[in-house]
Amino acid sequence: MTLKLEIVTPEKKVYSDEVDSVVVPGVEGELGILSHHIPLMTQILPGELRIKKGSEETHLATGGGFVEVTGRKVSVLTDLAERAEEIDILRVEEAKRRAEEALSERLTAEEYATTAATLQRALAQLKVARKRRH
Amino acid sequence: MASTREIRRRIKSIKNTAQITKAMQLVAASKMRKAQTQVLSGRPYSELMNSLLSSLGGKIDRNIHPLLRNGNKEGQPKIGVILIGPSRGLAGGLMSNLMRAMFGFMEQKEISPVNKKIHSHQVEIEAVKTEEEAEGLSLGVVSVEKKARDFAVKTGGNLIADFQKLSSPPSTADTNPIARVVIDGFLVSRFNEVYLIYSHFVNTMTQKAVIKKILPIEEEFVIKEEDQGKDYFSEYLFEPNPNDLLEALLPHYIQMEVYQAVLEAVASEHSARMVAMKNATDNALEMIEDWTLTYNQVRQANITQELLEITSAAAALGR
């Protein structure tokens, strides 16, 4: 039995395919989903999303968002989803550095939240990209 | 008949106009392409978001979260409207379609624009303003982009917030504050209904003015009624728990609704302007053709006239 996985960001549909299993970075730890998972709705944090299809494994860096599981379908809504091989390490490191710099300055609560989110996303991207490339 | 010089001047001026409209057309066309790809690629997300909410529908009690709760139904509803217009003019019938939709909406909600005008002139102090609200005449407008603001001011709408000069392409950083204003307004009962009014992008030739209710969140909860009977809903799992999840999901949903609406409006604006400018250029070229024909006729008539004068003079002399 396969699962129908859909990953969508506000910019585009990143992934849509039948897969065997998917592991998402849930708010309460990593969450593996196989087919016939009970209906579930949860929030995800910036991190790594792993997709298994046959012998092939795909890694994506995701931002925060939501996951819905119904029967055979998994929908992932997130503000970022990038395949490991697409991540530009230099750019991400630059983003991370800027975010860290910004965080050390005085910020309003809102600015702090957005910058912290950017930093978290950058860290997730770096983690995924590094892991893939050794 | 006009002199050749006059006609020449006229043709030249039309040519200048055609050049300008052509340039505007090309600029709008390139912006339009970007905006169209953006709006189309944003749709899967908002569709998925809607289906996410609709599957929640059967599962939860409406009273669980304030954004789902129907406001106080007594008296006249306090309505909030986010009006998203074009940032500049020369966009064909785009703004007038929006205006028509807005007037229709006000009529339906029994808010008279004339009354509003008189009121907003009389009302100057904050305290009186709340009294006006108490009278139930309240329509709060949050305008996005310049033309929407101008319209809201002219009809005497109660302008609550005005957002302008969104970045291009618009990002959630631009639109989230808009969502914030209405969510906050809803939570403190400043409004008990909030609507989005914007131009929905159908295709390059067609844009439709749309009125969409976004608060309280309800429509999405009705669509999938047939699903509510299925038993898998009874074992729907929420992680960490329904409250926390809704607390994060619902405001995000409103933000994404506003974001998508702004994308639609931007794509509509550039498309409408592109088409309007193309029509203007075509008209100008047609006029140039007409005037060139007239110019040639006049020129020919003048030559014939002169020849006639010369020959008749020569004939008179040679006699």
Interface residues (C-beta under 8 A of the other chain):
Chain A: E6 V8 T9 P10 E11 K12 K13 G26 V27 E28 L31 I38 P39 L40 M41 T42 Q43 F66 E68 T70 G71 S75 L77 D79 T114
Chain B: Q38 S41 G42 P44 Y45 L48 M49 S51 L52 S55 L56 T172 A173 Y232 F233 E235 Y236 L237 F238 E239 P240 D244 L245 A248 L249 H252 M256 Y259
